[in-house]
Amino acid sequence: MSEEIKIVDSSGNVFLDIGFSKEEAEREQLRVDLVVKVYRLLEELKLTPAKAEARFGLNPSDVSRIQKGDLDFNIDELFTILNQLNRNIEIRITPSDEKVGHLQIVST
């Protein structure tokens, strides 16, 4: 006897899909998006931990952790790393059409 498999569309945020509150899910997704941005910059610049330290003054252990997929960084730490990688961070606050606002990253 085979079991029926139910397929559910994703909300686009894995944290929401696994049961986090909307607010927690957006914060966690924001943090993960920042880690991914740092990871991609390190790849784009072809930086090893040693090169990142020499060129940008980054902590080599932080670089190594990001390159290994460690997501255990807070948003402030990620902002600092992005600044050290010569990236500007702009925070824009706008009215929401919904009852509660949203957190998101728009990157160039």
N, C-alpha and C positions, 0 to 999 in steps of 0.2 A: 504494500500500500504506500503510495507516495503522498507527501504532505504538500499542500498548496503553498507556494511562496508568494508572499505579498510584497509588492514593490511600491515604495512610497517616494514621491518626489522630494528632493532636498530643498530646504529653504534657502540654500546658498551659504549658510553658516552652520558648520558642523557642530558648534557648541550649542546652538539653539536646537538642532536636531537631536542631540543626546540629553536634552533636558535642562540646560542652563536657563535662567530667566533671560528675558530679552536684553536687559541692561548688562548682565554679566556676559552674555554671549557676544554682544557688540564690543565690550572691553577686551575680551579674550581674542576675538578676531582681529581687533586693531593691533594688539600686541604681536600676534603671529604675523600679520601683514608687515609690521615694522622689521621683525626678524628676517623675513623673506627679502625685504628690500635691502637690508644690510648684506645678507648672503649674496644676493645678485650683484651688488656693488663690488664686493670682494672678488667675485668671479670675474666680473667685467674688467677690473683693474689688475687681475692676475696676482693678487696679494696672498702670500703665505703669511703665517703669523709673524715671522721675523721681518718680512718686508713691510707689513702693516705697522709694526712698531717703529721701524726705522723711518718710514716715509710720513706716517701720520701720528705717531706717538700712541698708537692703540695698544692696549694690554694684550699680549700674545695669547694668553689663556682665554680671553674673551673671544678672540678671533677663532681660535681652535674650537671652542665650544659651539660657536655659530656654524662653522664649517661642518661640524659633526651632527648638526640638526638639533642641538640643545635649545629648547624654547624657554628656558627658565631665566628670562631677563624681564625686568620691569620697564615700563614705558620711559621713565626718566633715564635709565641706563642706555636704552636704545637711542633716545634723542641725543645723548652725549656722544655715542659712537658715530651717529650720522653727522653731527657737527664736526667731529674729528676727521671724518671722511670728506670734509669740505662741502657739506650739503646744508642748504638752508631748510628750515622747518617753519612753515607758516600755519598758524591755527586760525581758522576762519569760523566765526560764530554767526549763524544766520537763523532766521525764524523757521520753524517747522510747520508743515501743513497738517501734521498729525498732533495728537495730544501730547506725545513725548518726543523729544528730539532724537537724533541718531548720531553715532560716531562712525566716521569713515576716513579712509585715506585716499587722497587724490595725488598721484605721483606722476612726475614727468621724467 
